[in-house]
Amino acid sequence: MPLFNLDGYSAARGREKRDTHEFLLTGETDRNAAMILAAASLPLMTAAGLVLNDFGAEEQDDQRGAFLIKATYCEAEKTDNPETKPNRPREISIGISTTQTSATVTHSKATTRHDLSPGRPGPDFNHAMAVDGDGVPQGVDLPFSETAFSVEIEFDTPTLTNNYVAQIEALRDHYNDAPFRGRAAGEVLFAGMNGTIQLDEPTNRLTFDFKVSKNLTNGTIGPFTGIDKLGWQYAWIYSEKEEFASRSIEVPIALYIEDTLEAADLTQTGVQA
Protein backbone atom coordinates (compact mmCIF):
# COMPACT_ATOMS: atom_id res chain seq x y z
CA MET A 1 0.00 0.00 0.00
CA PRO A 2 1.75 3.21 -1.11
CA LEU A 3 2.03 5.72 1.75
CA PHE A 4 4.21 8.69 0.79
CA ASN A 5 5.65 11.08 3.38
CA LEU A 6 4.89 14.59 2.14
CA ASP A 7 6.16 16.92 4.85
CA GLY A 8 5.86 17.79 8.53
CA TYR A 9 5.64 20.86 10.69
CA SER A 10 5.89 21.57 14.43
CA ALA A 11 3.78 23.69 16.73
CA ALA A 12 4.10 24.53 20.42
CA ARG A 13 1.06 24.61 22.68
CA GLY A 14 2.20 25.80 26.10
CA ARG A 15 4.77 23.27 27.23
CA GLU A 16 3.46 20.57 24.93
CA LYS A 17 5.57 19.74 21.91
CA ARG A 18 3.48 18.57 18.96
CA ASP A 19 4.38 17.61 15.38
CA THR A 20 2.03 17.08 12.45
CA HIS A 21 3.14 14.99 9.48
CA GLU A 22 1.28 14.63 6.20
CA PHE A 23 1.25 11.48 4.08
CA LEU A 24 -0.36 10.66 0.74
CA LEU A 25 -2.14 7.29 0.65
CA THR A 26 -3.00 5.94 -2.81
CA GLY A 27 -4.89 2.97 -4.23
CA GLU A 28 -7.99 3.17 -2.01
CA THR A 29 -11.41 4.78 -2.65
CA ASP A 30 -13.17 4.06 0.68
CA ARG A 31 -12.34 6.36 3.60
CA ASN A 32 -12.83 3.74 6.32
CA ALA A 33 -10.59 1.30 4.48
CA ALA A 34 -8.06 4.10 4.03
CA MET A 35 -8.10 4.74 7.79
CA ILE A 36 -7.43 1.04 8.46
CA LEU A 37 -4.56 0.94 5.97
CA ALA A 38 -3.07 4.14 7.36
CA ALA A 39 -3.31 2.81 10.91
CA ALA A 40 -1.35 -0.29 9.88
CA SER A 41 1.34 1.75 8.10
CA LEU A 42 1.94 5.00 9.98
CA PRO A 43 5.14 5.18 12.05
CA LEU A 44 4.41 4.97 15.76
CA MET A 45 7.22 7.38 16.70
CA THR A 46 9.14 10.23 15.07
CA ALA A 47 12.91 10.64 15.07
CA ALA A 48 12.44 13.23 17.82
CA GLY A 49 10.81 10.62 20.08
CA LEU A 50 7.23 11.88 19.74
CA VAL A 51 4.53 9.19 19.62
CA LEU A 52 1.50 8.93 17.38
CA ASN A 53 -1.47 10.67 19.01
CA ASP A 54 -4.16 10.93 16.32
CA PHE A 55 -4.67 10.99 12.57
CA GLY A 56 -7.33 11.64 9.96
CA ALA A 57 -7.93 11.01 6.26
CA GLU A 58 -9.06 13.62 3.71
CA GLU A 59 -10.10 12.47 0.24
CA GLN A 60 -8.30 14.31 -2.56
CA ASP A 61 -10.71 15.77 -5.11
CA ASP A 62 -8.02 16.09 -7.79
CA GLN A 63 -6.77 12.50 -7.50
CA ARG A 64 -9.17 9.57 -7.37
CA GLY A 65 -8.16 6.83 -4.99
CA ALA A 66 -5.93 9.14 -2.91
CA PHE A 67 -6.25 10.39 0.66
CA LEU A 68 -4.22 12.99 2.56
CA ILE A 69 -3.32 11.49 5.94
CA LYS A 70 -2.58 14.03 8.67
CA ALA A 71 -0.91 12.41 11.68
CA THR A 72 -0.29 14.22 14.95
CA TYR A 73 2.61 13.25 17.22
CA CYS A 74 3.21 14.51 20.76
CA GLU A 75 5.18 13.69 23.89
CA ALA A 76 4.45 10.25 25.31
CA GLU A 77 2.90 11.45 28.57
CA LYS A 78 0.31 13.41 26.60
CA THR A 79 -1.24 10.19 25.20
CA ASP A 80 -2.26 8.78 28.59
CA ASN A 81 -5.77 10.22 28.21
CA PRO A 82 -7.83 7.47 26.49
CA GLU A 83 -9.83 10.13 24.65
CA THR A 84 -6.71 11.28 22.77
CA LYS A 85 -5.44 7.84 21.76
CA PRO A 86 -5.64 7.04 18.03
CA ASN A 87 -8.13 4.59 16.62
CA ARG A 88 -5.67 1.94 15.52
CA PRO A 89 -6.08 -1.80 14.83
CA ARG A 90 -4.40 -3.62 17.71
CA GLU A 91 -2.82 -7.07 17.47
CA ILE A 92 -4.19 -9.29 20.24
CA SER A 93 -2.82 -12.80 19.65
CA ILE A 94 -1.06 -15.06 17.15
CA GLY A 95 -1.87 -18.72 16.59
CA ILE A 96 0.50 -21.16 14.88
CA SER A 97 -0.05 -24.75 13.76
CA THR A 98 2.36 -27.15 12.09
CA THR A 99 0.72 -30.41 11.09
CA GLN A 100 1.89 -33.44 9.17
CA THR A 101 0.11 -34.52 6.02
CA SER A 102 1.08 -36.53 2.93
CA ALA A 103 1.20 -36.16 -0.82
CA THR A 104 1.95 -38.45 -3.75
CA VAL A 105 5.41 -37.71 -5.16
CA THR A 106 6.13 -39.19 -8.60
CA HIS A 107 9.77 -38.09 -9.03
CA SER A 108 12.70 -38.10 -6.60
CA LYS A 109 15.46 -35.52 -6.31
CA ALA A 110 18.09 -38.15 -7.13
CA THR A 111 18.36 -41.91 -7.73
CA THR A 112 21.15 -43.03 -5.41
CA ARG A 113 21.18 -46.73 -6.36
CA HIS A 114 20.20 -48.68 -9.46
CA ASP A 115 20.71 -52.46 -9.31
CA LEU A 116 20.00 -54.67 -12.35
CA SER A 117 19.16 -58.34 -12.64
CA PRO A 118 21.99 -60.34 -14.23
CA GLY A 119 21.81 -60.24 -17.99
CA ARG A 120 18.86 -57.83 -18.11
CA PRO A 121 19.11 -54.17 -19.06
CA GLY A 122 17.35 -51.64 -16.87
CA PRO A 123 15.79 -48.42 -18.14
CA ASP A 124 16.70 -44.99 -16.82
CA PHE A 125 13.44 -43.66 -15.40
CA ASN A 126 14.88 -40.14 -14.87
CA HIS A 127 13.97 -40.05 -11.15
CA ALA A 128 10.44 -41.42 -11.71
CA MET A 129 9.35 -43.63 -8.81
CA ALA A 130 7.25 -46.81 -8.56
CA VAL A 131 6.95 -47.16 -12.34
CA ASP A 132 4.35 -49.78 -13.31
CA GLY A 133 4.40 -52.29 -16.16
CA ASP A 134 2.99 -49.69 -18.55
CA GLY A 135 5.86 -47.35 -17.84
CA VAL A 136 3.72 -44.92 -15.82
CA PRO A 137 5.16 -43.61 -12.51
CA GLN A 138 2.69 -44.31 -9.71
CA GLY A 139 4.75 -42.42 -7.13
CA VAL A 140 4.78 -42.89 -3.38
CA ASP A 141 2.99 -41.14 -0.51
CA LEU A 142 5.50 -39.07 1.46
CA PRO A 143 4.92 -37.04 4.66
CA PHE A 144 5.47 -33.31 4.75
CA SER A 145 4.73 -30.50 7.19
CA GLU A 146 2.00 -27.95 6.61
CA THR A 147 2.29 -24.63 8.44
CA ALA A 148 -0.55 -22.19 9.11
CA PHE A 149 -0.93 -19.19 11.39
CA SER A 150 -3.65 -16.81 12.47
CA VAL A 151 -3.60 -13.22 13.75
CA GLU A 152 -6.33 -11.80 15.99
CA ILE A 153 -6.85 -8.04 15.54
CA GLU A 154 -9.02 -5.60 17.51
CA PHE A 155 -10.71 -2.93 15.37
CA ASP A 156 -12.85 0.08 16.17
CA THR A 157 -16.37 -0.95 15.17
CA PRO A 158 -17.07 2.06 12.86
CA THR A 159 -14.15 1.01 10.60
CA LEU A 160 -15.68 -2.43 9.92
CA THR A 161 -17.83 -1.36 6.99
CA ASN A 162 -19.35 -3.38 4.16
CA ASN A 163 -16.66 -1.98 1.88
CA TYR A 164 -13.96 -3.26 4.21
CA VAL A 165 -15.54 -6.73 4.29
CA ALA A 166 -15.71 -6.69 0.48
CA GLN A 167 -12.03 -5.78 0.40
CA ILE A 168 -11.24 -8.77 2.60
CA GLU A 169 -13.23 -11.04 0.29
CA ALA A 170 -11.24 -9.75 -2.69
CA LEU A 171 -7.92 -10.47 -0.93
CA ARG A 172 -8.79 -14.05 -0.02
CA ASP A 173 -6.76 -16.74 -1.86
CA HIS A 174 -4.00 -14.25 -2.76
CA TYR A 175 -0.39 -14.64 -1.73
CA ASN A 176 1.94 -11.92 -0.44
CA ASP A 177 3.59 -9.64 -3.01
CA ALA A 178 6.22 -8.49 -0.48
CA PRO A 179 7.86 -9.89 2.68
CA PHE A 180 5.14 -10.58 5.26
CA ARG A 181 5.44 -11.67 8.90
CA GLY A 182 9.06 -12.76 8.41
CA ARG A 183 8.40 -14.76 5.25
CA ALA A 184 9.53 -14.02 1.71
CA ALA A 185 7.22 -12.78 -1.04
CA GLY A 186 5.27 -15.66 -2.55
CA GLU A 187 5.13 -17.85 0.59
CA VAL A 188 2.05 -16.64 2.54
CA LEU A 189 -1.53 -17.25 1.36
CA PHE A 190 -4.43 -15.32 2.89
CA ALA A 191 -6.96 -18.06 3.65
CA GLY A 192 -9.77 -15.91 5.06
CA MET A 193 -11.15 -14.05 8.06
CA ASN A 194 -13.64 -15.01 10.74
CA GLY A 195 -15.35 -13.27 13.63
CA THR A 196 -18.59 -11.66 14.76
CA ILE A 197 -19.11 -7.90 14.57
CA GLN A 198 -21.20 -6.67 17.51
CA LEU A 199 -22.49 -3.28 16.44
CA ASP A 200 -23.25 -2.08 19.98
CA GLU A 201 -19.63 -2.60 21.09
CA PRO A 202 -16.94 0.08 20.56
CA THR A 203 -14.41 -2.49 19.33
CA ASN A 204 -14.51 -5.95 17.76
CA ARG A 205 -11.95 -8.69 17.27
CA LEU A 206 -11.45 -10.52 13.98
CA THR A 207 -9.13 -13.43 13.23
CA PHE A 208 -7.17 -13.64 9.96
CA ASP A 209 -5.95 -17.03 8.72
CA PHE A 210 -2.84 -17.61 6.62
CA LYS A 211 -1.09 -20.65 5.13
CA VAL A 212 2.61 -21.02 4.34
CA SER A 213 4.28 -22.75 1.38
CA LYS A 214 8.02 -22.20 1.10
CA ASN A 215 9.65 -20.91 -2.07
CA LEU A 216 12.03 -23.14 -4.01
CA THR A 217 15.32 -21.52 -4.98
CA ASN A 218 17.83 -23.25 -7.27
CA GLY A 219 16.08 -26.50 -6.42
CA THR A 220 15.52 -29.89 -8.05
CA ILE A 221 12.24 -31.32 -9.34
CA GLY A 222 12.67 -34.75 -10.90
CA PRO A 223 15.55 -34.57 -13.39
CA PHE A 224 15.31 -30.77 -13.64
CA THR A 225 17.73 -28.63 -11.64
CA GLY A 226 18.24 -24.93 -10.96
CA ILE A 227 14.50 -24.42 -10.46
CA ASP A 228 13.12 -21.22 -8.89
CA LYS A 229 9.45 -21.44 -7.90
CA LEU A 230 7.27 -19.34 -5.58
CA GLY A 231 5.60 -21.30 -2.82
CA TRP A 232 2.10 -20.87 -4.27
CA GLN A 233 3.02 -21.53 -7.89
CA TYR A 234 2.29 -24.99 -9.31
CA ALA A 235 4.95 -27.14 -11.01
CA TRP A 236 4.25 -30.15 -13.21
CA ILE A 237 6.25 -32.44 -15.48
CA TYR A 238 5.33 -33.36 -19.05
CA SER A 239 6.42 -36.86 -20.10
CA GLU A 240 6.40 -38.84 -23.34
CA LYS A 241 6.60 -42.57 -23.94
CA GLU A 242 9.82 -44.02 -25.25
CA GLU A 243 10.57 -47.61 -26.24
CA PHE A 244 13.03 -49.58 -24.16
CA ALA A 245 13.61 -53.30 -24.59
CA SER A 246 10.21 -53.74 -26.31
CA ARG A 247 8.46 -51.81 -23.55
CA SER A 248 7.19 -48.26 -23.30
CA ILE A 249 8.26 -46.04 -20.43
CA GLU A 250 7.36 -42.44 -19.67
CA VAL A 251 10.34 -40.10 -19.88
CA PRO A 252 10.23 -36.52 -18.47
CA ILE A 253 10.53 -34.03 -21.32
CA ALA A 254 9.73 -30.63 -19.83
CA LEU A 255 8.94 -28.87 -16.56
CA TYR A 256 6.25 -26.19 -16.34
CA ILE A 257 5.60 -23.68 -13.56
CA GLU A 258 2.08 -22.25 -13.48
CA ASP A 259 0.51 -19.22 -11.81
CA THR A 260 -2.89 -20.35 -10.54
CA LEU A 261 -3.22 -17.63 -7.87
CA GLU A 262 -2.43 -13.91 -7.82
CA ALA A 263 -0.24 -11.77 -5.56
CA ALA A 264 -1.57 -8.90 -3.42
CA ASP A 265 -0.60 -6.55 -0.60
CA LEU A 266 -1.75 -8.56 2.42
CA THR A 267 -1.33 -5.58 4.76
CA GLN A 268 -4.59 -4.31 3.24
CA THR A 269 -6.30 -6.79 5.57
CA GLY A 270 -5.23 -4.60 8.49
CA VAL A 271 -2.60 -7.15 9.62
CA GLN A 272 0.82 -5.51 9.80
CA ALA A 273 3.73 -7.07 7.94
TARA-V110434 format. One record per pair of residues at least 12 apart in sequence whose ideal C-beta (glycine too) atoms are under 7 Angstrom apart, sorted by sequence separation. I is the first residue (numbers start at 0). GAP is how many residues later the second one is. D is the distance in whole Angstrom. If there is no record, write none. Layout:
BEGIN
i->I gap->GAP d->D
i->I gap->GAP d->D
END
This chain:
BEGIN
i->7 gap->12 d->6
i->24 gap->12 d->6
i->56 gap->12 d->6
i->175 gap->12 d->4
i->194 gap->12 d->6
i->215 gap->12 d->7
i->238 gap->12 d->6
i->7 gap->13 d->4
i->24 gap->13 d->6
i->41 gap->13 d->6
i->174 gap->13 d->6
i->192 gap->13 d->6
i->193 gap->13 d->5
i->215 gap->13 d->4
i->238 gap->13 d->5
i->239 gap->13 d->5
i->7 gap->14 d->7
i->54 gap->14 d->6
i->55 gap->14 d->5
i->174 gap->14 d->5
i->192 gap->14 d->7
i->214 gap->14 d->7
i->220 gap->14 d->6
i->238 gap->14 d->6
i->6 gap->15 d->6
i->54 gap->15 d->6
i->192 gap->15 d->5
i->214 gap->15 d->5
i->221 gap->15 d->5
i->236 gap->15 d->5
i->237 gap->15 d->5
i->4 gap->16 d->7
i->5 gap->16 d->4
i->54 gap->16 d->4
i->110 gap->16 d->6
i->172 gap->16 d->7
i->173 gap->16 d->6
i->214 gap->16 d->5
i->237 gap->16 d->5
i->5 gap->17 d->6
i->37 gap->17 d->6
i->54 gap->17 d->7
i->109 gap->17 d->7
i->191 gap->17 d->5
i->213 gap->17 d->5
i->4 gap->18 d->6
i->5 gap->18 d->6
i->53 gap->18 d->5
i->171 gap->18 d->6
i->190 gap->18 d->4
i->212 gap->18 d->3
i->236 gap->18 d->6
i->237 gap->18 d->7
i->3 gap->19 d->6
i->37 gap->19 d->6
i->51 gap->19 d->6
i->52 gap->19 d->5
i->107 gap->19 d->5
i->170 gap->19 d->5
i->190 gap->19 d->6
i->212 gap->19 d->5
i->2 gap->20 d->5
i->3 gap->20 d->4
i->52 gap->20 d->6
i->106 gap->20 d->5
i->171 gap->20 d->5
i->189 gap->20 d->6
i->190 gap->20 d->5
i->234 gap->20 d->6
i->235 gap->20 d->6
i->51 gap->21 d->6
i->52 gap->21 d->5
i->106 gap->21 d->6
i->107 gap->21 d->6
i->188 gap->21 d->6
i->234 gap->21 d->7
i->2 gap->22 d->5
i->34 gap->22 d->5
i->50 gap->22 d->6
i->105 gap->22 d->6
i->106 gap->22 d->7
i->187 gap->22 d->5
i->188 gap->22 d->5
i->234 gap->22 d->5
i->33 gap->23 d->5
i->49 gap->23 d->4
i->105 gap->23 d->6
i->1 gap->24 d->5
i->49 gap->24 d->6
i->104 gap->24 d->7
i->187 gap->24 d->6
i->188 gap->24 d->7
i->232 gap->24 d->5
i->233 gap->24 d->5
i->1 gap->25 d->6
i->49 gap->25 d->6
i->50 gap->25 d->5
i->52 gap->25 d->7
i->167 gap->25 d->5
i->186 gap->25 d->6
i->232 gap->25 d->6
i->0 gap->26 d->6
i->30 gap->26 d->6
i->52 gap->26 d->5
i->186 gap->26 d->6
i->232 gap->26 d->6
i->233 gap->26 d->5
i->18 gap->27 d->6
i->45 gap->27 d->5
i->186 gap->27 d->6
i->30 gap->28 d->6
i->50 gap->28 d->6
i->186 gap->28 d->6
i->226 gap->28 d->7
i->228 gap->28 d->5
i->18 gap->29 d->7
i->41 gap->29 d->5
i->182 gap->29 d->6
i->185 gap->29 d->5
i->222 gap->29 d->5
i->231 gap->29 d->5
i->53 gap->30 d->7
i->106 gap->30 d->7
i->221 gap->30 d->5
i->18 gap->31 d->5
i->37 gap->31 d->5
i->52 gap->31 d->6
i->54 gap->31 d->6
i->105 gap->31 d->4
i->183 gap->31 d->6
i->223 gap->31 d->4
i->53 gap->32 d->5
i->16 gap->33 d->7
i->33 gap->33 d->4
i->52 gap->33 d->6
i->105 gap->33 d->4
i->51 gap->34 d->6
i->104 gap->34 d->5
i->220 gap->34 d->6
i->2 gap->35 d->7
i->28 gap->35 d->7
i->103 gap->35 d->4
i->104 gap->35 d->6
i->0 gap->36 d->5
i->28 gap->36 d->5
i->30 gap->36 d->7
i->27 gap->37 d->6
i->103 gap->37 d->6
i->104 gap->37 d->5
i->159 gap->37 d->5
i->2 gap->38 d->5
i->26 gap->38 d->6
i->25 gap->39 d->6
i->27 gap->39 d->7
i->101 gap->39 d->5
i->102 gap->39 d->7
i->0 gap->40 d->6
i->25 gap->40 d->5
i->101 gap->40 d->6
i->156 gap->40 d->7
i->24 gap->41 d->7
i->101 gap->41 d->5
i->102 gap->41 d->6
i->23 gap->42 d->6
i->24 gap->42 d->5
i->156 gap->42 d->6
i->99 gap->43 d->5
i->100 gap->43 d->7
i->188 gap->43 d->6
i->23 gap->44 d->6
i->24 gap->44 d->5
i->156 gap->44 d->6
i->159 gap->44 d->6
i->185 gap->44 d->3
i->186 gap->44 d->4
i->99 gap->45 d->6
i->100 gap->45 d->5
i->156 gap->45 d->6
i->185 gap->45 d->5
i->21 gap->46 d->6
i->22 gap->46 d->4
i->155 gap->46 d->7
i->156 gap->46 d->6
i->185 gap->46 d->6
i->21 gap->47 d->7
i->97 gap->47 d->5
i->98 gap->47 d->5
i->155 gap->47 d->6
i->156 gap->47 d->5
i->21 gap->48 d->6
i->22 gap->48 d->7
i->154 gap->48 d->6
i->38 gap->49 d->4
i->39 gap->49 d->6
i->97 gap->49 d->5
i->153 gap->49 d->5
i->154 gap->49 d->6
i->19 gap->50 d->6
i->20 gap->50 d->5
i->38 gap->50 d->5
i->96 gap->51 d->5
i->153 gap->51 d->5
i->154 gap->51 d->7
i->19 gap->52 d->5
i->20 gap->52 d->7
i->152 gap->52 d->7
i->35 gap->53 d->6
i->95 gap->53 d->5
i->151 gap->53 d->6
i->152 gap->53 d->6
i->17 gap->54 d->6
i->18 gap->54 d->5
i->94 gap->54 d->6
i->93 gap->55 d->6
i->94 gap->55 d->4
i->151 gap->55 d->5
i->152 gap->55 d->7
i->17 gap->56 d->5
i->16 gap->57 d->7
i->93 gap->57 d->6
i->149 gap->57 d->5
i->150 gap->57 d->5
i->174 gap->57 d->4
i->15 gap->58 d->6
i->16 gap->58 d->6
i->149 gap->58 d->6
i->15 gap->59 d->7
i->92 gap->59 d->4
i->149 gap->59 d->5
i->90 gap->60 d->6
i->91 gap->60 d->4
i->91 gap->61 d->7
i->147 gap->61 d->7
i->148 gap->61 d->5
i->207 gap->61 d->6
i->15 gap->62 d->6
i->90 gap->62 d->6
i->91 gap->62 d->5
i->147 gap->62 d->7
i->89 gap->63 d->7
i->147 gap->63 d->5
i->207 gap->63 d->5
i->88 gap->64 d->5
i->89 gap->64 d->5
i->147 gap->64 d->7
i->88 gap->65 d->7
i->146 gap->65 d->4
i->88 gap->66 d->5
i->86 gap->69 d->4
i->189 gap->76 d->5
i->187 gap->78 d->7
i->189 gap->79 d->7
i->174 gap->86 d->6
i->176 gap->86 d->4
i->179 gap->86 d->5
i->173 gap->87 d->6
i->175 gap->87 d->7
i->176 gap->87 d->6
i->177 gap->87 d->7
i->172 gap->88 d->6
i->173 gap->88 d->6
i->174 gap->88 d->6
i->176 gap->88 d->6
i->173 gap->89 d->6
i->173 gap->90 d->4
i->175 gap->90 d->5
i->180 gap->92 d->7
i->170 gap->93 d->5
i->179 gap->93 d->5
i->178 gap->94 d->7
i->126 gap->95 d->5
i->170 gap->95 d->7
i->125 gap->96 d->7
i->126 gap->96 d->5
i->125 gap->97 d->4
i->170 gap->97 d->6
i->170 gap->98 d->6
i->166 gap->101 d->6
i->167 gap->101 d->6
i->134 gap->106 d->6
i->108 gap->111 d->5
i->134 gap->112 d->6
i->91 gap->113 d->6
i->134 gap->113 d->5
i->136 gap->113 d->6
i->106 gap->114 d->7
i->134 gap->114 d->4
i->135 gap->114 d->6
i->106 gap->115 d->3
i->134 gap->115 d->5
i->154 gap->115 d->7
i->152 gap->117 d->6
i->130 gap->118 d->7
i->152 gap->118 d->6
i->150 gap->120 d->5
i->122 gap->121 d->4
i->127 gap->122 d->7
i->35 gap->123 d->5
i->34 gap->124 d->6
i->120 gap->124 d->6
i->124 gap->124 d->7
i->125 gap->125 d->6
i->122 gap->126 d->5
i->125 gap->126 d->5
i->31 gap->127 d->5
i->35 gap->128 d->7
i->31 gap->129 d->5
i->32 gap->130 d->6
i->106 gap->130 d->6
i->31 gap->131 d->7
i->32 gap->131 d->5
i->31 gap->132 d->6
i->29 gap->133 d->4
i->32 gap->134 d->6
i->88 gap->181 d->5
i->40 gap->226 d->7
i->39 gap->227 d->6
i->39 gap->230 d->6
i->36 gap->231 d->6
i->39 gap->232 d->5
i->35 gap->234 d->5
i->0 gap->264 d->5
i->0 gap->266 d->6
i->0 gap->267 d->6
END
